[in-house]
Amino acid sequence: MEKKVIKHPKMHIKTGDTVKVLSGDDKGKQGKVLSVDIAKRRAIVEGLNIVTKHRKPTANSPQGAIDKMEAPIHASNLMLVDPKTGEATRIGRKRDDNGKLVRYSKKTGEVING
């Protein structure tokens, strides 16, 4: 019996990128991507989409706690910010001189490192 391999398409954002939120409560804000879940096509962005998490009392914290934390945002609501211009841009993929696939800004044509 063969194992099925689920192949997920590449995402336009990676961990460490600066992104702009296109819709939702944090529309127009920018932040750094902390982590990406490729299977769910979601990303956690630093300081954005803050939710309140209520924690039950434990031995370590008998009072319990109310924590503020970032929740994932769907990748379709995020757009990469071009590091050169600081504006949101779509990305494309092309091969560089060594044959490696790199991302580039559709607005400026500059290669995006990362």
N, C-alpha and C positions, 0 to 999 in steps of 0.2 A: 504494500500500500504506500503510495507516494504521498509525501507531505505537501499540502498546498501552500504556496508562498503568495502572500498578499502584497502586491507592489503598490506603494502609494506614490502619487505624482509629487514631483519636487515642489517645494513652496518658495514663494518669492521673498520670504524673510528668513533670517537665521538668528541664532542667539548672538546678542551683542549689537545688532542693528538698531538704529534710531528710526522709529516709525511714527506716523501721524494717524490719529483715529479719525475715520471718515464718518461714522454715525454712532449714535448712542448718547448717553449722558456726558461722556468725556469728549464729544466731538470737537475737533480742532486742536486738541492737546497732543503734545509729543512726549515720548518716553523711550527708554532703552528696553529692548527685549531681554527678559531674564531667562525664559525657557520656551521651547516650542514642542507641542505635541502633534507630530505629523499625522498620526492615525486619526485624531479628532479634528485636525486642521485648526488648532487653537494655539494662542500664544499668551504668555503672561508678561505684561508690560509694567515696568517699574513705576509705581505711584499712580497708576490708572486703574479704573474699574474696581475701586475699593469696596469691599463688603465687610459686614460685621459678623464675626463668628463667636457664638456663645459656647464656652467650654464648661463641662460639668466639673463639680468639685472633685479633687483627687487628693491623695495623701500629700503630694507636693504643694498643691494650692487648694487648701480647704475651702476657700471662698469661691472657687471657680474663677472664671475670667471672661472678659469680653475683648476679643482681639479684632483689630482691623488688619485685613490682608487683601492682596491683589487676587482677583478672580480672572480666569482665562477669557480672552476676547477672540472671537472667530477671525480667522485670517482675512476673510473677505472685507472686514471692516478696518483693516490696517493697510497703510501705504508707506512704502519705504521713503525715507528722507535722503535726498542726494547729499553726500558729505561735502561736496564742493560748493553748491549753491544754497543749501539749507531748505530747498523746496521739495515738496512731495513729488515723486516721479514713479512712473511705471518702469519695470525692468525687463530686459531681454537677456537672452543667453547666446553667447557666441564662443567660438574656439579662439584661443590666443595663439601666439607664435609657436608655442610648445605643443599645441593640440589639446590643451586643457580647457574645459568648459568654464567660462567666467561669466559673471553677471555684469551688465552695463546699464547705465541710465538711458532711457529712451529720449529724455529731454536734451541732455548734453552730449551723450555718446561716450561719456567717461566710464572706464571700468571701475566697478565697485569692489573694493577689497573686503575680504571676510569670508 
